């Protein structure tokens, strides 16, 4: 892992075509501006984690699905 210190208005480059600059800063937050090609997927880490959990939850096996259907039909 590379750790860099940047100030507001400063930037860094990743490869030839990705630039990340510090747009604004607060006491406990930083706003990043990311300039990258459209084919580069950029997502917040917590959304990637939530998507993985949702995908896991959607992969119920048949037994779990039957139990869930029974539970729903009882109400």
PDB file of N, CA, C and O in Angstrom:
ATOM      1  N   UNK A   1       0.853  -1.173   0.000  1.00  0.00           N
ATOM      2  CA  UNK A   1       0.000   0.000   0.000  1.00  0.00           C
ATOM      3  C   UNK A   1       0.894   1.229   0.000  1.00  0.00           C
ATOM      4  O   UNK A   1       1.884   1.300   0.728  1.00  0.00           O
ATOM      5  N   UNK A   2       0.532   2.174  -0.814  1.00  0.00           N
ATOM      6  CA  UNK A   2       1.244   3.445  -0.881  1.00  0.00           C
ATOM      7  C   UNK A   2       0.419   4.501  -0.155  1.00  0.00           C
ATOM      8  O   UNK A   2      -0.776   4.635  -0.420  1.00  0.00           O
ATOM      9  N   UNK A   3       1.025   5.242   0.744  1.00  0.00           N
ATOM     10  CA  UNK A   3       0.341   6.311   1.473  1.00  0.00           C
ATOM     11  C   UNK A   3       0.994   7.624   1.078  1.00  0.00           C
ATOM     12  O   UNK A   3       2.204   7.801   1.213  1.00  0.00           O
ATOM     13  N   UNK A   4       0.167   8.542   0.586  1.00  0.00           N
ATOM     14  CA  UNK A   4       0.651   9.851   0.158  1.00  0.00           C
ATOM     15  C   UNK A   4      -0.055  10.945   0.935  1.00  0.00           C
ATOM     16  O   UNK A   4      -1.203  10.790   1.351  1.00  0.00           O
ATOM     17  N   UNK A   5       0.635  12.035   1.122  1.00  0.00           N
ATOM     18  CA  UNK A   5       0.016  13.200   1.734  1.00  0.00           C
ATOM     19  C   UNK A   5      -0.176  14.246   0.646  1.00  0.00           C
ATOM     20  O   UNK A   5       0.767  14.590  -0.068  1.00  0.00           O
ATOM     21  N   UNK A   6      -1.392  14.748   0.521  1.00  0.00           N
ATOM     22  CA  UNK A   6      -1.725  15.775  -0.464  1.00  0.00           C
ATOM     23  C   UNK A   6      -2.473  16.898   0.236  1.00  0.00           C
ATOM     24  O   UNK A   6      -3.124  16.678   1.258  1.00  0.00           O
ATOM     25  N   UNK A   7      -2.377  18.089  -0.312  1.00  0.00           N
ATOM     26  CA  UNK A   7      -3.126  19.233   0.195  1.00  0.00           C
ATOM     27  C   UNK A   7      -4.227  19.587  -0.800  1.00  0.00           C
ATOM     28  O   UNK A   7      -4.217  19.137  -1.946  1.00  0.00           O
ATOM     29  N   UNK A   8      -5.174  20.398  -0.343  1.00  0.00           N
ATOM     30  CA  UNK A   8      -6.261  20.838  -1.211  1.00  0.00           C
ATOM     31  C   UNK A   8      -5.698  21.427  -2.494  1.00  0.00           C
ATOM     32  O   UNK A   8      -4.799  22.268  -2.468  1.00  0.00           O
ATOM     33  N   UNK A   9      -6.245  20.970  -3.623  1.00  0.00           N
ATOM     34  CA  UNK A   9      -5.801  21.443  -4.928  1.00  0.00           C
ATOM     35  C   UNK A   9      -4.691  20.600  -5.540  1.00  0.00           C
ATOM     36  O   UNK A   9      -4.422  20.715  -6.736  1.00  0.00           O
ATOM     37  N   UNK A  10      -4.040  19.754  -4.742  1.00  0.00           N
ATOM     38  CA  UNK A  10      -2.988  18.894  -5.258  1.00  0.00           C
ATOM     39  C   UNK A  10      -3.601  17.611  -5.824  1.00  0.00           C
ATOM     40  O   UNK A  10      -4.744  17.268  -5.522  1.00  0.00           O
ATOM     41  N   UNK A  11      -2.829  16.916  -6.641  1.00  0.00           N
ATOM     42  CA  UNK A  11      -3.344  15.725  -7.309  1.00  0.00           C
ATOM     43  C   UNK A  11      -2.280  14.649  -7.359  1.00  0.00           C
ATOM     44  O   UNK A  11      -1.123  14.865  -7.001  1.00  0.00           O
ATOM     45  N   UNK A  12      -2.707  13.483  -7.814  1.00  0.00           N
ATOM     46  CA  UNK A  12      -1.779  12.402  -8.107  1.00  0.00           C
ATOM     47  C   UNK A  12      -2.255  11.705  -9.368  1.00  0.00           C
ATOM     48  O   UNK A  12      -3.436  11.758  -9.712  1.00  0.00           O
ATOM     49  N   UNK A  13      -1.328  11.053 -10.055  1.00  0.00           N
ATOM     50  CA  UNK A  13      -1.646  10.345 -11.292  1.00  0.00           C
ATOM     51  C   UNK A  13      -1.459   8.854 -11.061  1.00  0.00           C
ATOM     52  O   UNK A  13      -0.544   8.424 -10.358  1.00  0.00           O
ATOM     53  N   UNK A  14      -2.344   8.078 -11.668  1.00  0.00           N
ATOM     54  CA  UNK A  14      -2.217   6.624 -11.680  1.00  0.00           C
ATOM     55  C   UNK A  14      -2.151   6.223 -13.147  1.00  0.00           C
ATOM     56  O   UNK A  14      -3.130   6.346 -13.884  1.00  0.00           O
ATOM     57  N   UNK A  15      -0.997   5.747 -13.553  1.00  0.00           N
ATOM     58  CA  UNK A  15      -0.814   5.417 -14.960  1.00  0.00           C
ATOM     59  C   UNK A  15      -0.888   6.668 -15.819  1.00  0.00           C
ATOM     60  O   UNK A  15      -0.629   7.779 -15.357  1.00  0.00           O
ATOM     61  N   UNK A  16      -1.245   6.463 -17.072  1.00  0.00           N
ATOM     62  CA  UNK A  16      -1.307   7.570 -18.030  1.00  0.00           C
ATOM     63  C   UNK A  16      -2.615   8.338 -18.004  1.00  0.00           C
ATOM     64  O   UNK A  16      -2.646   9.521 -18.343  1.00  0.00           O
ATOM     65  N   UNK A  17      -3.716   7.667 -17.598  1.00  0.00           N
ATOM     66  CA  UNK A  17      -5.025   8.280 -17.827  1.00  0.00           C
ATOM     67  C   UNK A  17      -5.938   8.378 -16.607  1.00  0.00           C
ATOM     68  O   UNK A  17      -7.149   8.533 -16.771  1.00  0.00           O
ATOM     69  N   UNK A  18      -5.403   8.292 -15.396  1.00  0.00           N
ATOM     70  CA  UNK A  18      -6.222   8.465 -14.193  1.00  0.00           C
ATOM     71  C   UNK A  18      -5.567   9.526 -13.318  1.00  0.00           C
ATOM     72  O   UNK A  18      -4.385   9.434 -12.986  1.00  0.00           O
ATOM     73  N   UNK A  19      -6.352  10.533 -12.951  1.00  0.00           N
ATOM     74  CA  UNK A  19      -5.883  11.599 -12.068  1.00  0.00           C
ATOM     75  C   UNK A  19      -6.861  11.734 -10.906  1.00  0.00           C
ATOM     76  O   UNK A  19      -8.076  11.730 -11.099  1.00  0.00           O
ATOM     77  N   UNK A  20      -6.318  11.851  -9.709  1.00  0.00           N
ATOM     78  CA  UNK A  20      -7.130  12.043  -8.504  1.00  0.00           C
ATOM     79  C   UNK A  20      -6.636  13.315  -7.839  1.00  0.00           C
ATOM     80  O   UNK A  20      -5.457  13.441  -7.508  1.00  0.00           O
ATOM     81  N   UNK A  21      -7.552  14.255  -7.647  1.00  0.00           N
ATOM     82  CA  UNK A  21      -7.158  15.504  -7.005  1.00  0.00           C
ATOM     83  C   UNK A  21      -8.025  15.748  -5.772  1.00  0.00           C
ATOM     84  O   UNK A  21      -9.153  15.264  -5.677  1.00  0.00           O
ATOM     85  N   UNK A  22      -7.471  16.510  -4.836  1.00  0.00           N
ATOM     86  CA  UNK A  22      -8.187  16.865  -3.608  1.00  0.00           C
ATOM     87  C   UNK A  22      -8.998  18.116  -3.918  1.00  0.00           C
ATOM     88  O   UNK A  22      -8.449  19.196  -4.135  1.00  0.00           O
ATOM     89  N   UNK A  23     -10.308  17.946  -3.933  1.00  0.00           N
ATOM     90  CA  UNK A  23     -11.214  19.035  -4.295  1.00  0.00           C
ATOM     91  C   UNK A  23     -11.552  19.921  -3.097  1.00  0.00           C
ATOM     92  O   UNK A  23     -11.621  21.144  -3.216  1.00  0.00           O
ATOM     93  N   UNK A  24     -11.761  19.287  -1.939  1.00  0.00           N
ATOM     94  CA  UNK A  24     -12.130  20.029  -0.734  1.00  0.00           C
ATOM     95  C   UNK A  24     -11.786  19.158   0.468  1.00  0.00           C
ATOM     96  O   UNK A  24     -11.657  17.940   0.354  1.00  0.00           O
ATOM     97  N   UNK A  25     -11.642  19.803   1.619  1.00  0.00           N
ATOM     98  CA  UNK A  25     -11.297  19.069   2.834  1.00  0.00           C
ATOM     99  C   UNK A  25     -12.028  19.662   4.030  1.00  0.00           C
ATOM    100  O   UNK A  25     -12.323  20.856   4.068  1.00  0.00           O
ATOM    101  N   UNK A  26     -12.310  18.815   4.991  1.00  0.00           N
ATOM    102  CA  UNK A  26     -12.883  19.247   6.253  1.00  0.00           C
ATOM    103  C   UNK A  26     -12.091  18.626   7.382  1.00  0.00           C
ATOM    104  O   UNK A  26     -11.030  18.043   7.157  1.00  0.00           O
ATOM    105  N   UNK A  27     -12.598  18.748   8.594  1.00  0.00           N
ATOM    106  CA  UNK A  27     -11.891  18.229   9.759  1.00  0.00           C
ATOM    107  C   UNK A  27     -11.745  16.709   9.709  1.00  0.00           C
ATOM    108  O   UNK A  27     -10.701  16.172  10.080  1.00  0.00           O
ATOM    109  N   UNK A  28     -12.790  16.015   9.250  1.00  0.00           N
ATOM    110  CA  UNK A  28     -12.734  14.550   9.222  1.00  0.00           C
ATOM    111  C   UNK A  28     -13.219  13.967   7.901  1.00  0.00           C
ATOM    112  O   UNK A  28     -13.726  12.845   7.866  1.00  0.00           O
ATOM    113  N   UNK A  29     -13.067  14.718   6.817  1.00  0.00           N
ATOM    114  CA  UNK A  29     -13.470  14.240   5.492  1.00  0.00           C
ATOM    115  C   UNK A  29     -12.621  14.892   4.419  1.00  0.00           C
ATOM    116  O   UNK A  29     -11.973  15.914   4.642  1.00  0.00           O
ATOM    117  N   UNK A  30     -12.645  14.272   3.250  1.00  0.00           N
ATOM    118  CA  UNK A  30     -11.953  14.813   2.084  1.00  0.00           C
ATOM    119  C   UNK A  30     -12.813  14.546   0.851  1.00  0.00           C
ATOM    120  O   UNK A  30     -13.407  13.474   0.733  1.00  0.00           O
ATOM    121  N   UNK A  31     -12.883  15.491  -0.051  1.00  0.00           N
ATOM    122  CA  UNK A  31     -13.630  15.324  -1.289  1.00  0.00           C
ATOM    123  C   UNK A  31     -12.623  15.129  -2.417  1.00  0.00           C
ATOM    124  O   UNK A  31     -11.757  15.973  -2.646  1.00  0.00           O
ATOM    125  N   UNK A  32     -12.752  13.995  -3.122  1.00  0.00           N
ATOM    126  CA  UNK A  32     -11.844  13.660  -4.196  1.00  0.00           C
ATOM    127  C   UNK A  32     -12.499  13.902  -5.548  1.00  0.00           C
ATOM    128  O   UNK A  32     -13.692  13.654  -5.722  1.00  0.00           O
ATOM    129  N   UNK A  33     -11.719  14.382  -6.494  1.00  0.00           N
ATOM    130  CA  UNK A  33     -12.163  14.489  -7.884  1.00  0.00           C
ATOM    131  C   UNK A  33     -11.355  13.457  -8.663  1.00  0.00           C
ATOM    132  O   UNK A  33     -10.125  13.506  -8.674  1.00  0.00           O
ATOM    133  N   UNK A  34     -12.043  12.526  -9.312  1.00  0.00           N
ATOM    134  CA  UNK A  34     -11.374  11.441 -10.028  1.00  0.00           C
ATOM    135  C   UNK A  34     -11.646  11.604 -11.514  1.00  0.00           C
ATOM    136  O   UNK A  34     -12.799  11.619 -11.946  1.00  0.00           O
ATOM    137  N   UNK A  35     -10.586  11.726 -12.288  1.00  0.00           N
ATOM    138  CA  UNK A  35     -10.689  11.816 -13.734  1.00  0.00           C
ATOM    139  C   UNK A  35     -10.138  10.517 -14.309  1.00  0.00           C
ATOM    140  O   UNK A  35      -8.933  10.270 -14.257  1.00  0.00           O
ATOM    141  N   UNK A  36     -11.032   9.681 -14.861  1.00  0.00           N
ATOM    142  CA  UNK A  36     -10.635   8.378 -15.380  1.00  0.00           C
ATOM    143  C   UNK A  36     -11.493   8.056 -16.606  1.00  0.00           C
ATOM    144  O   UNK A  36     -12.579   8.612 -16.768  1.00  0.00           O
ATOM    145  N   UNK A  37     -11.012   7.169 -17.458  1.00  0.00           N
ATOM    146  CA  UNK A  37     -11.809   6.757 -18.618  1.00  0.00           C
ATOM    147  C   UNK A  37     -13.116   6.101 -18.180  1.00  0.00           C
ATOM    148  O   UNK A  37     -13.206   5.554 -17.081  1.00  0.00           O
ATOM    149  N   UNK A  38     -14.125   6.160 -19.043  1.00  0.00           N
ATOM    150  CA  UNK A  38     -15.447   5.616 -18.718  1.00  0.00           C
ATOM    151  C   UNK A  38     -15.427   4.112 -18.465  1.00  0.00           C
ATOM    152  O   UNK A  38     -16.297   3.605 -17.757  1.00  0.00           O
ATOM    153  N   UNK A  39     -14.473   3.393 -19.016  1.00  0.00           N
ATOM    154  CA  UNK A  39     -14.450   1.938 -18.824  1.00  0.00           C
ATOM    155  C   UNK A  39     -13.840   1.531 -17.483  1.00  0.00           C
ATOM    156  O   UNK A  39     -13.825   0.345 -17.154  1.00  0.00           O
ATOM    157  N   UNK A  40     -13.342   2.481 -16.710  1.00  0.00           N
ATOM    158  CA  UNK A  40     -12.815   2.202 -15.377  1.00  0.00           C
ATOM    159  C   UNK A  40     -13.968   2.321 -14.381  1.00  0.00           C
ATOM    160  O   UNK A  40     -14.585   3.379 -14.257  1.00  0.00           O
ATOM    161  N   UNK A  41     -14.248   1.231 -13.675  1.00  0.00           N
ATOM    162  CA  UNK A  41     -15.339   1.207 -12.701  1.00  0.00           C
ATOM    163  C   UNK A  41     -14.833   1.812 -11.394  1.00  0.00           C
ATOM    164  O   UNK A  41     -13.821   1.368 -10.853  1.00  0.00           O
ATOM    165  N   UNK A  42     -15.531   2.819 -10.890  1.00  0.00           N
ATOM    166  CA  UNK A  42     -15.167   3.480  -9.635  1.00  0.00           C
ATOM    167  C   UNK A  42     -16.377   3.400  -8.702  1.00  0.00           C
ATOM    168  O   UNK A  42     -17.450   3.909  -9.025  1.00  0.00           O
ATOM    169  N   UNK A  43     -16.199   2.758  -7.547  1.00  0.00           N
ATOM    170  CA  UNK A  43     -17.282   2.635  -6.571  1.00  0.00           C
ATOM    171  C   UNK A  43     -16.728   2.834  -5.175  1.00  0.00           C
ATOM    172  O   UNK A  43     -15.572   2.514  -4.900  1.00  0.00           O
ATOM    173  N   UNK A  44     -17.564   3.366  -4.295  1.00  0.00           N
ATOM    174  CA  UNK A  44     -17.179   3.454  -2.887  1.00  0.00           C
ATOM    175  C   UNK A  44     -17.097   2.046  -2.312  1.00  0.00           C
ATOM    176  O   UNK A  44     -17.908   1.185  -2.651  1.00  0.00           O
ATOM    177  N   UNK A  45     -16.120   1.814  -1.446  1.00  0.00           N
ATOM    178  CA  UNK A  45     -15.875   0.474  -0.897  1.00  0.00           C
ATOM    179  C   UNK A  45     -17.094  -0.080  -0.173  1.00  0.00           C
ATOM    180  O   UNK A  45     -17.377  -1.273  -0.280  1.00  0.00           O
ATOM    181  N   UNK A  46     -17.822   0.757   0.563  1.00  0.00           N
ATOM    182  CA  UNK A  46     -18.979   0.255   1.303  1.00  0.00           C
ATOM    183  C   UNK A  46     -20.100  -0.200   0.370  1.00  0.00           C
ATOM    184  O   UNK A  46     -20.884  -1.076   0.734  1.00  0.00           O
ATOM    185  N   UNK A  47     -20.187   0.384  -0.833  1.00  0.00           N
ATOM    186  CA  UNK A  47     -21.191  -0.065  -1.791  1.00  0.00           C
ATOM    187  C   UNK A  47     -20.804  -1.407  -2.411  1.00  0.00           C
ATOM    188  O   UNK A  47     -21.667  -2.244  -2.674  1.00  0.00           O
ATOM    189  N   UNK A  48     -19.521  -1.606  -2.641  1.00  0.00           N
ATOM    190  CA  UNK A  48     -19.050  -2.893  -3.154  1.00  0.00           C
ATOM    191  C   UNK A  48     -19.348  -3.990  -2.137  1.00  0.00           C
ATOM    192  O   UNK A  48     -19.798  -5.076  -2.503  1.00  0.00           O
ATOM    193  N   UNK A  49     -19.095  -3.705  -0.856  1.00  0.00           N
ATOM    194  CA  UNK A  49     -19.375  -4.671   0.206  1.00  0.00           C
ATOM    195  C   UNK A  49     -20.869  -4.968   0.296  1.00  0.00           C
ATOM    196  O   UNK A  49     -21.264  -6.129   0.407  1.00  0.00           O
ATOM    197  N   UNK A  50     -21.702  -3.928   0.248  1.00  0.00           N
ATOM    198  CA  UNK A  50     -23.153  -4.118   0.323  1.00  0.00           C
ATOM    199  C   UNK A  50     -23.655  -4.925  -0.871  1.00  0.00           C
ATOM    200  O   UNK A  50     -24.537  -5.770  -0.717  1.00  0.00           O
ATOM    201  N   UNK A  51     -23.111  -4.677  -2.042  1.00  0.00           N
ATOM    202  CA  UNK A  51     -23.516  -5.430  -3.232  1.00  0.00           C
ATOM    203  C   UNK A  51     -23.170  -6.903  -3.066  1.00  0.00           C
ATOM    204  O   UNK A  51     -23.947  -7.770  -3.467  1.00  0.00           O
ATOM    205  N   UNK A  52     -22.017  -7.195  -2.482  1.00  0.00           N
ATOM    206  CA  UNK A  52     -21.632  -8.584  -2.233  1.00  0.00           C
ATOM    207  C   UNK A  52     -22.567  -9.264  -1.252  1.00  0.00           C
ATOM    208  O   UNK A  52     -22.940 -10.422  -1.440  1.00  0.00           O
ATOM    209  N   UNK A  53     -22.946  -8.543  -0.201  1.00  0.00           N
ATOM    210  CA  UNK A  53     -23.875  -9.104   0.784  1.00  0.00           C
ATOM    211  C   UNK A  53     -25.247  -9.338   0.159  1.00  0.00           C
ATOM    212  O   UNK A  53     -25.887 -10.352   0.438  1.00  0.00           O
ATOM    213  N   UNK A  54     -25.700  -8.418  -0.675  1.00  0.00           N
ATOM    214  CA  UNK A  54     -26.986  -8.589  -1.360  1.00  0.00           C
ATOM    215  C   UNK A  54     -26.945  -9.794  -2.289  1.00  0.00           C
ATOM    216  O   UNK A  54     -27.914 -10.547  -2.376  1.00  0.00           O
ATOM    217  N   UNK A  55     -25.825  -9.977  -2.981  1.00  0.00           N
ATOM    218  CA  UNK A  55     -25.686 -11.112  -3.886  1.00  0.00           C
ATOM    219  C   UNK A  55     -25.725 -12.417  -3.098  1.00  0.00           C
ATOM    220  O   UNK A  55     -26.362 -13.380  -3.526  1.00  0.00           O
ATOM    221  N   UNK A  56     -25.048 -12.457  -1.943  1.00  0.00           N
ATOM    222  CA  UNK A  56     -25.084 -13.636  -1.069  1.00  0.00           C
ATOM    223  C   UNK A  56     -26.509 -13.933  -0.616  1.00  0.00           C
ATOM    224  O   UNK A  56     -26.954 -15.080  -0.642  1.00  0.00           O
ATOM    225  N   UNK A  57     -27.210 -12.896  -0.204  1.00  0.00           N
ATOM    226  CA  UNK A  57     -28.571 -13.075   0.297  1.00  0.00           C
ATOM    227  C   UNK A  57     -29.509 -13.562  -0.802  1.00  0.00           C
ATOM    228  O   UNK A  57     -30.463 -14.290  -0.525  1.00  0.00           O
ATOM    229  N   UNK A  58     -29.252 -13.174  -2.028  1.00  0.00           N
ATOM    230  CA  UNK A  58     -30.099 -13.582  -3.141  1.00  0.00           C
ATOM    231  C   UNK A  58     -29.864 -15.027  -3.547  1.00  0.00           C
ATOM    232  O   UNK A  58     -30.691 -15.607  -4.251  1.00  0.00           O
ATOM    233  N   UNK A  59     -28.764 -15.617  -3.123  1.00  0.00           N
ATOM    234  CA  UNK A  59     -28.424 -16.988  -3.485  1.00  0.00           C
ATOM    235  C   UNK A  59     -28.903 -17.987  -2.421  1.00  0.00           C
ATOM    236  O   UNK A  59     -28.115 -18.780  -1.906  1.00  0.00           O
ATOM    237  N   UNK A  60     -30.176 -17.939  -2.107  1.00  0.00           N
ATOM    238  CA  UNK A  60     -30.728 -18.905  -1.165  1.00  0.00           C
ATOM    239  C   UNK A  60     -30.829 -20.265  -1.840  1.00  0.00           C
ATOM    240  O   UNK A  60     -31.153 -20.351  -3.025  1.00  0.00           O
ATOM    241  N   UNK A  61     -30.553 -21.328  -1.091  1.00  0.00           N
ATOM    242  CA  UNK A  61     -30.752 -22.656  -1.674  1.00  0.00           C
ATOM    243  C   UNK A  61     -32.233 -23.020  -1.600  1.00  0.00           C
ATOM    244  O   UNK A  61     -33.014 -22.307  -0.968  1.00  0.00           O
ATOM    245  N   UNK A  62     -32.621 -24.109  -2.231  1.00  0.00           N
ATOM    246  CA  UNK A  62     -34.036 -24.492  -2.298  1.00  0.00           C
ATOM    247  C   UNK A  62     -34.667 -24.711  -0.929  1.00  0.00           C
ATOM    248  O   UNK A  62     -35.818 -24.335  -0.708  1.00  0.00           O
ATOM    249  N   UNK A  63     -33.919 -25.320  -0.009  1.00  0.00           N
ATOM    250  CA  UNK A  63     -34.456 -25.564   1.336  1.00  0.00           C
ATOM    251  C   UNK A  63     -34.737 -24.244   2.052  1.00  0.00           C
ATOM    252  O   UNK A  63     -35.801 -24.070   2.647  1.00  0.00           O
ATOM    253  N   UNK A  64     -33.787 -23.322   1.992  1.00  0.00           N
ATOM    254  CA  UNK A  64     -33.970 -22.013   2.628  1.00  0.00           C
ATOM    255  C   UNK A  64     -35.133 -21.268   1.988  1.00  0.00           C
ATOM    256  O   UNK A  64     -35.903 -20.602   2.680  1.00  0.00           O
ATOM    257  N   UNK A  65     -35.261 -21.377   0.681  1.00  0.00           N
ATOM    258  CA  UNK A  65     -36.345 -20.698  -0.028  1.00  0.00           C
ATOM    259  C   UNK A  65     -37.699 -21.275   0.372  1.00  0.00           C
ATOM    260  O   UNK A  65     -38.660 -20.525   0.545  1.00  0.00           O
ATOM    261  N   UNK A  66     -37.790 -22.601   0.521  1.00  0.00           N
ATOM    262  CA  UNK A  66     -39.041 -23.242   0.953  1.00  0.00           C
ATOM    263  C   UNK A  66     -39.436 -22.788   2.343  1.00  0.00           C
ATOM    264  O   UNK A  66     -40.608 -22.503   2.589  1.00  0.00           O
ATOM    265  N   UNK A  67     -38.475 -22.716   3.260  1.00  0.00           N
ATOM    266  CA  UNK A  67     -38.745 -22.258   4.623  1.00  0.00           C
ATOM    267  C   UNK A  67     -39.226 -20.814   4.607  1.00  0.00           C
ATOM    268  O   UNK A  67     -40.163 -20.459   5.322  1.00  0.00           O
ATOM    269  N   UNK A  68     -38.590 -19.990   3.796  1.00  0.00           N
ATOM    270  CA  UNK A  68     -38.993 -18.593   3.693  1.00  0.00           C
ATOM    271  C   UNK A  68     -40.414 -18.470   3.150  1.00  0.00           C
ATOM    272  O   UNK A  68     -41.197 -17.667   3.655  1.00  0.00           O
ATOM    273  N   UNK A  69     -40.755 -19.252   2.132  1.00  0.00           N
ATOM    274  CA  UNK A  69     -42.120 -19.230   1.573  1.00  0.00           C
ATOM    275  C   UNK A  69     -43.145 -19.634   2.622  1.00  0.00           C
ATOM    276  O   UNK A  69     -44.197 -19.005   2.736  1.00  0.00           O
ATOM    277  N   UNK A  70     -42.843 -20.695   3.402  1.00  0.00           N
ATOM    278  CA  UNK A  70     -43.748 -21.113   4.463  1.00  0.00           C
ATOM    279  C   UNK A  70     -43.956 -20.016   5.485  1.00  0.00           C
ATOM    280  O   UNK A  70     -45.081 -19.761   5.916  1.00  0.00           O
ATOM    281  N   UNK A  71     -42.882 -19.374   5.865  1.00  0.00           N
ATOM    282  CA  UNK A  71     -42.960 -18.277   6.841  1.00  0.00           C
ATOM    283  C   UNK A  71     -43.824 -17.137   6.313  1.00  0.00           C
ATOM    284  O   UNK A  71     -44.658 -16.600   7.042  1.00  0.00           O
ATOM    285  N   UNK A  72     -43.631 -16.770   5.058  1.00  0.00           N
ATOM    286  CA  UNK A  72     -44.396 -15.663   4.456  1.00  0.00           C
ATOM    287  C   UNK A  72     -45.859 -16.021   4.351  1.00  0.00           C
ATOM    288  O   UNK A  72     -46.711 -15.171   4.613  1.00  0.00           O
ATOM    289  N   UNK A  73     -46.191 -17.263   3.972  1.00  0.00           N
ATOM    290  CA  UNK A  73     -47.583 -17.679   3.796  1.00  0.00           C
ATOM    291  C   UNK A  73     -48.335 -17.776   5.113  1.00  0.00           C
ATOM    292  O   UNK A  73     -49.564 -17.698   5.119  1.00  0.00           O
ATOM    293  N   UNK A  74     -47.636 -17.944   6.229  1.00  0.00           N
ATOM    294  CA  UNK A  74     -48.299 -18.037   7.544  1.00  0.00           C
ATOM    295  C   UNK A  74     -48.838 -16.690   8.001  1.00  0.00           C
ATOM    296  O   UNK A  74     -49.737 -16.644   8.841  1.00  0.00           O
ATOM    297  N   UNK A  75     -48.313 -15.600   7.471  1.00  0.00           N
ATOM    298  CA  UNK A  75     -48.735 -14.279   7.926  1.00  0.00           C
ATOM    299  C   UNK A  75     -49.984 -13.813   7.266  1.00  0.00           C
ATOM    300  O   UNK A  75     -50.460 -12.714   7.551  1.00  0.00           O
TER     301      UNK A  75
END
